[in-house]
Amino acid sequence: MGAPPAVGLCESCRHQQVVRTTRGSSFSLCRRSREDPRYPRYPRLPVVSCPGHERRAGEAQS
């Protein structure tokens, strides 16, 4: 299996969910999109700015 895609801020966000397909592809799903239409379901990567970013618990700041 290859390295995960460079997803920018999503990589450390508590709202990110990595979705893997049966064909081996993976996508970064923004769970905020379920409640708020301002957030795209599958954002264009890498995400470098996001007002809804919330650091995942246990993630160190870089």
NORDAKA-V352160 format. One record per pair of residues at least 6 apart in sequence whose C-alpha atoms are under 7 Angstrom apart, sorted by sequence separation. I is the first residue (numbers start at 1). J is the second residue. D is the distance in whole Angstrom. If there is no record, write none. Layout:
((I,J,D) (I,J,D))
This chain:
((10,16,6) (20,26,4) (33,39,5) (19,26,5) (20,27,6) (32,39,6) (33,40,6) (18,26,7) (19,27,5) (33,41,5) (18,27,6) (19,28,6) (18,28,5) (19,29,7) (30,40,7) (17,28,6) (18,29,6) (30,41,5) (16,28,6) (17,29,5) (29,41,6) (30,42,6) (16,29,6) (17,30,6) (29,42,5) (16,30,5) (17,31,7) (28,42,6) (15,30,6) (16,31,6) (15,31,5) (15,32,6) (10,47,7) (7,45,5) (8,46,5) (9,47,6) (7,46,4) (8,47,5) (9,48,6) (6,46,6) (7,47,6) (8,48,6) (13,53,6) (14,54,6) (13,54,5) (14,55,6) (13,55,5) (14,56,4) (12,55,6) (13,56,5) (12,56,6) (12,59,7))
